[in-house]
Amino acid sequence: MSKRQFFFGIILASLFGGLIALGGYSLFNKNNNNELQSQNTSNVKFTNYALDTAGFTVPEGMNFIYAAEVSTPAVVHIKSTVKSTAGNMQSPWDDMLRDFFGESPQQRPRSPGQATGSGVIVTEDGYIVTNNHVIENASEISVTLNDNRVFEADLIGVDPNTDLAVIKIDGDGLNHIKYGNSDNVKIGEWVLAVGNPFNLTSTVTAGIVSAKGRNINILQRQYGIESFIQTDAAVNPGNSGGALVNLRGELIGINTAIATPTGTYAGYSFAVPVSLVNKVVDDLVNFGVVQRALLGVSIANVNDERLEEDLDERNGVYVLGVNEGSAAIEAGLEKGDIIIEINNKHTNNVAELQEIIATKRPGDMIQVTYIRDGKVKTTSATLKNMSNNTQIVKRSGILEIEGGTFSNLTKEEKETLKLQGGVKLSDLGSGKWKEAGVKEGFIITSIDKRAINNTEDLVATLNAKEGGILIGGVYPDGGEAYYGIGW
């Protein structure tokens, strides 16, 4: 055999062997192709993947379907109607002031108006929580359920200091929402906002918790409590009073406000945490008025620019002053103390401290941890109410101030006198009221032109006053009256 013949023989043998190997691989791959495909198909998903939630609980973070299905039936659409009025009561000085400044918008006759918002059913028998500003001054409140049934609602009570209100419809076995725990909510956690923006009923949007304990200075009240949950879930006009829920469909907040230069959603929304909601609802249902507990201190954040001293602490609440006869002074707190914990919960700022105290009632005892002269100390304090005692005040109960006994107006009294609110002097003894010439039956509706709707407003306003004040109101026969009192 020549060398040339030998060389071509090797090439042919190599080609033949390669063909056999290729054919064998193809045959093997063909036999196993279906098996490989069946193994990998379950791991390949379209990017619009949605898990069927029927029959089991969705793991957290998977999607929003379960939370939406659980919470949407419990969120209602609220329409509140404010009847026209002939104008607010005017003081004897209003005519003179009008000559200089012109007519005030508050003095002009008001046309009938309607506001819309959202609410959340929290019990199966029809108690609904919403924002105070949704139903404020309403003469009629209409509630539309998710299934389009319409009810007229009764006002149970309001708390302007947290911008919350409770209304009630007649029902049984209603879809309602379960309370979650806002203390356990984490920054970065997924949440849903459920409500009726722009009258688009049963709308759900999603976002994450951006911050907690946020004070945005929107309530503008001496005893206003602002410790909002901040989210980037889209919230717009009409969402007020709606639900902020976690992925388990539990209520963790009531959507209340947005930060916006335009009046519509611009990136951030704010919700009252459910820790406050739960307490306020319970108080209004059981007592008719919120039981406001006070530690009795004036406070500021440790990084507040108003503080003259440069503090080493970067977190905590600085005590600017302690009120006489308060829970704080009895607990031994002093000006300059830095409160760092209440009941083992960190108080990094004023909002967090206020939120913790606002969940308590007069008579509750708390443990206060604070720093004084660089040393950490702990004391116990029994919280008091705005009258510096531990009594529980009921709507129909008695409130005594400076020789006068006061109570909130009944619904019938409001309707008869066409008043939105007021506090009635039912019994008059010796004291400032009698010295000023006030008579029994007088209904206080304003102090220094600030509206007084209930006994809580009365106490809060009087506690903030010093010097002469102007009391405005009416008698049961409709006669208006004003009194100057030294306070």
Protein Blocks (a to p, Z undefined) as FASTA:
>chain_A
ZZklmmmmmmmmmmmmmmmmmmmmmmmmmmmmmmmmmmmmmmpccfkbccdfehiacdeh
kammlmmmmmmmmpccddddddddebjaddfklmmmmmmnopafklpccddddddddddd
fbfnopacddfklmgoiabdcdddfkopacddddfbdcfknopacdddddehiacddddd
fklpcghiacddddjehhighiacddddfbghiaehlnopaklccdddddfbdcdehjgo
pacddfkopafbdcfbdcdfkopachiacdddfklmmmmmmmmmmnopacdddehiacdd
fklfklmbdcfbfgdcddfbdcehiaklmnopaehiacfbgghiacfbfklmmmmmmmpc
ehiacdddddeehiacddddddddfkopabdcdfklccdeehiacddddfklmmmnopab
dcddfbdcedjklmnopaehiacfbeehiacfbfklmmmmmmmggcjdddddddfkopac
dddddZZ
